[in-house]
Amino acid sequence: MSLQNQFEQAVADSKNLPERPDNMTLLKLYGLYKQASAGDADGERPGFTDMIGRAKYDAWDALKGVSQEDAMQQYVDLIADLKG
């Protein structure tokens, strides 16, 4: 199975985890997903009134320079860990 297929399966699996991950793990998943699917963060960082948007942007921006393939693999591995 290709990495792209593994990634797509992990994205599907993320919706059926045995328990909801904590917020830090959710942010990591979000950042890895965005890095894997869109590459380095772009656009404006949301303003201070949008705390959730800011946290999500920062989680993505923290992965700047990580290749899309590496981000996919990290996402796949993290979902595998969360599935138990």
C-alpha positions in Angstrom: 0.0 0.0 0.0 1.4 3.4 -1.0 2.1 6.1 1.6 -0.7 8.2 0.1 -3.2 5.3 0.5 -2.0 4.7 4.1 -2.5 8.4 4.8 -6.0 8.4 3.3 -6.8 5.4 5.4 -5.4 7.0 8.6 -7.6 10.1 7.9 -10.6 7.9 7.7 -9.5 6.0 10.8 -9.1 9.3 12.7 -12.9 9.7 12.6 -13.4 6.4 14.4 -10.9 6.4 17.2 -11.8 4.5 20.4 -11.6 7.8 22.4 -11.2 11.5 21.5 -7.6 12.6 21.7 -6.6 15.5 24.0 -6.4 19.0 22.5 -2.6 18.9 22.1 -2.9 15.6 20.1 -5.7 17.0 18.0 -3.6 20.1 17.2 -0.6 17.8 16.3 -2.9 15.8 14.0 -4.3 19.0 12.4 -0.8 20.3 11.8 0.4 17.1 10.3 -2.7 16.8 8.1 -2.2 20.4 6.8 1.5 19.9 6.2 0.9 16.6 4.4 -1.9 17.9 2.2 -0.9 21.5 1.6 2.8 21.9 2.5 4.2 24.7 4.6 1.8 27.1 6.3 0.8 30.1 4.3 -1.6 33.0 4.7 -2.0 35.3 7.7 -1.9 34.1 11.3 -5.4 34.6 12.8 -5.8 37.5 15.2 -5.7 37.1 18.9 -9.5 37.0 19.1 -9.5 33.7 17.2 -7.8 31.5 19.8 -8.7 28.2 18.1 -7.7 29.4 14.7 -4.4 30.7 16.1 -3.6 27.5 17.8 -4.3 25.5 14.7 -2.2 27.8 12.5 0.7 27.6 15.0 0.5 23.8 15.1 0.8 23.8 11.3 3.5 26.5 11.1 5.6 24.5 13.6 6.0 21.9 10.9 7.5 24.3 8.4 10.2 22.5 6.3 8.9 19.0 7.0 8.3 17.2 3.7 4.8 16.3 2.8 5.9 12.6 2.8 7.4 12.8 6.3 4.2 14.6 7.6 2.1 11.8 6.0 4.2 9.1 7.7 4.0 10.9 11.1 0.2 11.2 10.8 -0.1 7.5 9.9 2.1 6.5 12.8 0.2 8.8 15.3 -3.2 7.4 14.2 -1.9 3.9 14.6 -0.7 4.7 18.1 -4.1 6.2 19.0 -6.0 3.2 17.6 -4.1 1.1 20.1 
